[in-house]
Amino acid sequence: MTQFEHRKLGLALAFTASLTWGVLAIALKYALVSIPLYNVVWFRFVFASIVLLCFFGIKDRSQIKLLAHPPKKAIIAGLFLAANYIGFLVGVKYTSASNSQVIIQSAPLMLAMCGFFIYKEAVSRNKIIGYLIATVGFVIYYKSQLMVLVNDQQFHLGNVYIFMAAIAWVIWAILQKKLVLNYDPQFINLVVYITAFISLSFLPDYSHFLTLNLEQFLLLCFLGANTIVAYGAMGASLKYAAASEVSLMISMTPLITFAIVALMQLFNISFIPLQSMSIMSIVGAIVIVSGVGLVVTKG
């Protein structure tokens, strides 16, 4: 596979992660209506661990044997991803699906900076112009949204949790970027998931699992599957594409969330609180997509 094909595959995987995360905040907001927060977090990691164990049990059992001596960096990454999950979910609970996707985008922006300063990734003129355009778009977009969304202390507190989750996510991504150079990305994910659910095992209300109805159980399974697809794609994308480019693709996640919310409004679906986009938000979204397009096509 050529370098161009590697990059194209990496960006496609990053977009897959972005699309999956675009749905996530909405599903989480709905899940928190009837399921305890820590139960949701813990179950997602357990579900993902079981599926990956089955996958390697069928495809490559040698990867399972490596669990006896997992990389220490993968264990640390698991702890930070667990912190990311808790912080983001608390933020979703205190704010909204749309707002959480706005604030969490500080994570890919920080990762992009890490790509330049830590990994010494090449910076072309077109990339710089694309990032500047995208940055202007984010300023317009987020300023418009936050003027509407941030209106009380609960939102402020939720945003603090989400920002801390963003920092934890960046640390996970930095460690993941280094680990995938020497290990199968899905093996690293398996170590991360197992570490996360073990470290969080004292938090869930296990008795609540016995009272789940079919809808709640399927919702938890969906959230677990979302974890597998999103982080599987994200981990693999860091192996094939530059961290700065991957981060910008991930930054499109809130646009996907708002597109879904707009469709929900169009069809009068309102199982979670919905928020509309202002004209300035739409302008900002168009500018963001233009900047992303320039980086991806001309990078």
PLY file of the C-alpha trace (Angstrom):
ply
format ascii 1.0
element vertex 299
property float x
property float y
property float z
element edge 298
property int vertex1
property int vertex2
end_header
0.00 0.00 0.00
1.41 3.41 -1.02
1.79 6.36 1.31
-1.16 8.07 -0.39
-3.33 4.98 0.11
-2.26 4.80 3.77
-3.26 8.42 4.27
-6.59 7.96 2.48
-7.36 4.90 4.60
-6.40 6.76 7.77
-8.68 9.68 6.95
-11.55 7.33 6.07
-11.15 5.61 9.42
-11.03 8.97 11.19
-14.26 10.00 9.47
-15.84 6.72 10.56
-14.90 7.53 14.16
-16.28 11.05 13.77
-19.57 9.74 12.36
-19.89 7.23 15.20
-19.16 9.84 17.86
-21.67 12.16 16.21
-24.41 9.72 17.19
-22.92 8.94 20.60
-23.82 12.07 22.58
-27.48 11.77 21.60
-27.62 8.10 22.61
-25.84 8.86 25.90
-28.24 11.66 26.77
-31.14 9.27 26.24
-29.48 6.45 28.21
-28.93 8.68 31.26
-32.67 9.19 31.58
-33.11 5.68 33.01
-29.65 4.13 33.54
-27.10 5.19 36.22
-24.11 7.05 34.81
-21.39 4.70 36.03
-23.35 1.66 34.83
-23.28 3.09 31.32
-19.53 3.74 31.40
-18.63 0.37 32.91
-20.89 -1.63 30.60
-19.44 0.00 27.47
-15.94 -1.10 28.41
-17.05 -4.61 29.42
-19.01 -5.07 26.19
-16.09 -3.87 24.07
-13.65 -6.14 25.95
-15.80 -9.24 25.46
-16.29 -8.59 21.74
-12.58 -8.02 21.12
-11.66 -11.11 23.14
-14.02 -13.16 20.96
-12.57 -11.53 17.85
-8.98 -12.42 18.75
-10.09 -15.86 19.97
-11.28 -16.59 16.45
-8.76 -14.62 14.37
-5.46 -14.49 16.28
-5.13 -16.15 19.70
-1.51 -15.03 19.97
-2.79 -11.53 20.73
-4.67 -12.88 23.77
-1.45 -14.43 25.09
0.15 -10.99 25.01
-2.32 -9.90 27.70
-0.12 -11.69 30.24
2.43 -8.90 29.78
0.60 -5.86 28.40
2.49 -2.65 27.53
2.56 -0.31 30.50
1.69 2.64 28.28
-1.49 0.83 27.19
-2.53 0.42 30.83
-1.93 4.12 31.46
-3.91 4.91 28.30
-6.77 2.81 29.66
-6.88 4.82 32.86
-7.03 8.10 30.94
-9.71 6.80 28.58
-11.78 5.78 31.60
-11.39 9.33 32.93
-12.44 10.65 29.52
-15.60 8.54 29.51
-16.64 9.64 33.00
-15.91 13.33 32.39
-17.73 13.38 29.07
-20.76 11.53 30.38
-21.06 13.80 33.42
-20.81 16.75 31.04
-23.58 15.32 28.85
-25.74 14.84 31.95
-25.28 18.43 33.14
-25.53 20.10 29.72
-26.79 18.65 26.44
-25.76 16.40 23.57
-25.07 19.41 21.34
-23.12 21.39 23.93
-20.98 18.40 24.89
-19.91 17.96 21.27
-19.02 21.65 21.09
-16.74 21.66 24.14
-15.15 18.23 23.54
-13.75 19.53 20.23
-10.98 21.16 22.26
-9.53 17.62 22.29
-8.80 17.18 18.54
-7.54 20.76 18.38
-5.06 19.99 21.17
-4.15 16.74 19.39
-3.46 18.68 16.20
-0.98 20.87 18.08
0.64 17.74 19.50
1.01 16.44 15.95
3.10 19.46 15.03
5.14 19.81 18.20
5.51 16.23 19.49
5.46 14.12 16.32
7.13 16.82 14.16
4.58 16.27 11.39
5.15 18.22 8.19
3.25 21.48 7.79
2.50 22.60 4.21
1.12 25.98 3.14
-2.24 24.45 2.24
-2.47 22.79 5.65
-1.78 26.07 7.40
-4.43 27.87 5.32
-6.90 25.02 5.91
-6.34 25.11 9.67
-6.71 28.90 9.75
-9.99 28.68 7.84
-11.22 25.89 10.12
-10.20 27.87 13.20
-12.18 30.92 12.04
-15.14 28.61 11.43
-14.89 27.14 14.92
-14.76 30.63 16.47
-17.91 31.70 14.60
-19.67 28.39 15.20
-18.85 27.94 18.87
-19.39 31.58 19.82
-22.88 31.45 18.35
-23.72 28.16 20.04
-22.28 28.99 23.42
-24.20 32.28 23.57
-27.33 30.13 23.54
-26.19 27.08 25.45
-24.17 28.45 28.35
-26.81 30.09 30.51
-26.47 28.77 34.07
-24.06 27.28 36.59
-24.99 23.72 35.65
-23.76 24.31 32.11
-20.53 25.83 33.41
-19.89 22.82 35.65
-20.71 20.40 32.84
-18.29 22.21 30.53
-15.50 21.90 33.10
-16.04 18.13 33.21
-16.05 17.93 29.41
-12.85 19.97 29.10
-11.10 17.70 31.61
-12.37 14.75 29.57
-10.82 16.36 26.48
-7.41 16.57 28.17
-7.66 12.90 29.19
-8.57 11.98 25.60
-5.53 13.79 24.20
-3.22 11.90 26.56
-4.88 8.63 25.46
-4.39 9.58 21.80
-0.71 10.47 22.28
-0.05 7.12 23.94
-2.12 5.31 21.30
-0.17 6.98 18.48
3.09 5.61 19.91
1.75 2.15 20.72
0.24 1.41 17.29
3.69 1.63 15.75
4.63 -1.67 17.43
1.32 -3.37 18.26
-1.96 -4.25 16.59
-4.26 -1.24 17.22
-7.11 -3.54 18.28
-4.85 -5.35 20.78
-4.01 -1.97 22.33
-7.72 -1.19 22.46
-8.35 -4.51 24.21
-5.77 -3.69 26.90
-7.27 -0.22 27.25
-10.84 -1.52 27.61
-9.90 -4.20 30.15
-7.87 -1.70 32.19
-10.75 0.77 32.11
-13.52 -1.58 33.26
-11.35 -3.07 36.02
-10.41 0.39 37.29
-14.10 1.42 37.31
-15.49 -1.83 38.69
-16.24 -0.35 42.14
-18.52 2.39 40.76
-21.58 0.75 39.10
-24.83 -0.17 40.83
-24.81 -3.84 39.78
-28.30 -4.48 41.11
-29.66 -2.09 38.49
-28.52 -4.43 35.71
-31.03 -6.98 36.99
-33.89 -4.53 36.42
-33.04 -3.56 32.83
-35.78 -3.98 30.27
-35.06 -5.06 26.69
-34.88 -1.50 25.35
-32.36 -0.43 28.00
-30.23 -3.53 27.45
-30.16 -3.02 23.68
-29.29 0.64 24.22
-26.32 -0.35 26.37
-25.24 -2.86 23.72
-25.46 -0.13 21.09
-23.26 2.13 23.23
-20.77 -0.73 23.66
-20.72 -1.35 19.91
-20.22 2.39 19.40
-17.10 2.17 21.55
-15.69 -0.68 19.46
-16.32 0.99 16.12
-15.25 4.51 17.14
-12.07 3.66 19.01
-11.22 0.82 16.65
-11.37 3.23 13.74
-9.65 6.02 15.66
-6.79 3.78 16.81
-6.21 2.45 13.31
-6.42 5.92 11.75
-3.48 7.09 13.89
-1.42 4.29 12.36
-2.05 5.39 8.78
-2.52 9.17 8.88
-0.95 12.18 10.58
-2.34 13.02 14.02
-2.99 16.60 12.91
-5.14 15.45 9.96
-6.96 12.84 12.04
-7.74 15.46 14.67
-9.29 17.79 12.12
-11.54 15.03 10.78
-12.64 14.29 14.35
-13.42 17.99 14.77
-16.33 17.54 12.37
-18.19 15.44 14.97
-20.41 18.26 16.30
-21.56 19.04 12.77
-22.75 15.45 12.46
-24.53 15.71 15.82
-26.30 18.90 14.81
-27.28 17.38 11.46
-28.91 14.47 13.31
-30.62 16.88 15.70
-31.93 18.88 12.72
-33.38 15.69 11.20
-34.97 14.84 14.55
-36.60 18.27 14.61
-37.77 17.85 11.02
-39.52 14.58 11.86
-40.69 15.75 15.31
-38.57 13.20 17.19
-37.97 14.55 20.68
-36.85 11.86 23.12
-34.06 14.25 24.22
-34.02 18.08 24.47
-33.34 19.52 21.00
-31.52 22.71 20.09
-31.63 24.57 16.81
-28.72 26.20 14.93
-28.63 29.93 14.33
-27.66 31.49 10.99
-24.17 32.25 12.34
-23.80 28.64 13.46
-24.60 27.48 9.92
-22.09 29.96 8.49
-19.45 28.70 10.92
-20.21 25.10 9.97
-19.72 25.86 6.27
-16.39 27.57 7.00
-15.24 24.60 9.10
-16.06 22.11 6.36
-14.21 24.30 3.83
-11.09 24.32 5.98
-11.26 20.57 6.58
-11.72 19.97 2.86
-8.62 22.03 2.02
-6.45 20.15 4.52
-7.69 16.73 3.45
-7.62 17.24 -0.32
-4.53 19.43 -0.59
-2.54 18.27 2.43
0 1
1 2
2 3
3 4
4 5
5 6
6 7
7 8
8 9
9 10
10 11
11 12
12 13
13 14
14 15
15 16
16 17
17 18
18 19
19 20
20 21
21 22
22 23
23 24
24 25
25 26
26 27
27 28
28 29
29 30
30 31
31 32
32 33
33 34
34 35
35 36
36 37
37 38
38 39
39 40
40 41
41 42
42 43
43 44
44 45
45 46
46 47
47 48
48 49
49 50
50 51
51 52
52 53
53 54
54 55
55 56
56 57
57 58
58 59
59 60
60 61
61 62
62 63
63 64
64 65
65 66
66 67
67 68
68 69
69 70
70 71
71 72
72 73
73 74
74 75
75 76
76 77
77 78
78 79
79 80
80 81
81 82
82 83
83 84
84 85
85 86
86 87
87 88
88 89
89 90
90 91
91 92
92 93
93 94
94 95
95 96
96 97
97 98
98 99
99 100
100 101
101 102
102 103
103 104
104 105
105 106
106 107
107 108
108 109
109 110
110 111
111 112
112 113
113 114
114 115
115 116
116 117
117 118
118 119
119 120
120 121
121 122
122 123
123 124
124 125
125 126
126 127
127 128
128 129
129 130
130 131
131 132
132 133
133 134
134 135
135 136
136 137
137 138
138 139
139 140
140 141
141 142
142 143
143 144
144 145
145 146
146 147
147 148
148 149
149 150
150 151
151 152
152 153
153 154
154 155
155 156
156 157
157 158
158 159
159 160
160 161
161 162
162 163
163 164
164 165
165 166
166 167
167 168
168 169
169 170
170 171
171 172
172 173
173 174
174 175
175 176
176 177
177 178
178 179
179 180
180 181
181 182
182 183
183 184
184 185
185 186
186 187
187 188
188 189
189 190
190 191
191 192
192 193
193 194
194 195
195 196
196 197
197 198
198 199
199 200
200 201
201 202
202 203
203 204
204 205
205 206
206 207
207 208
208 209
209 210
210 211
211 212
212 213
213 214
214 215
215 216
216 217
217 218
218 219
219 220
220 221
221 222
222 223
223 224
224 225
225 226
226 227
227 228
228 229
229 230
230 231
231 232
232 233
233 234
234 235
235 236
236 237
237 238
238 239
239 240
240 241
241 242
242 243
243 244
244 245
245 246
246 247
247 248
248 249
249 250
250 251
251 252
252 253
253 254
254 255
255 256
256 257
257 258
258 259
259 260
260 261
261 262
262 263
263 264
264 265
265 266
266 267
267 268
268 269
269 270
270 271
271 272
272 273
273 274
274 275
275 276
276 277
277 278
278 279
279 280
280 281
281 282
282 283
283 284
284 285
285 286
286 287
287 288
288 289
289 290
290 291
291 292
292 293
293 294
294 295
295 296
296 297
297 298
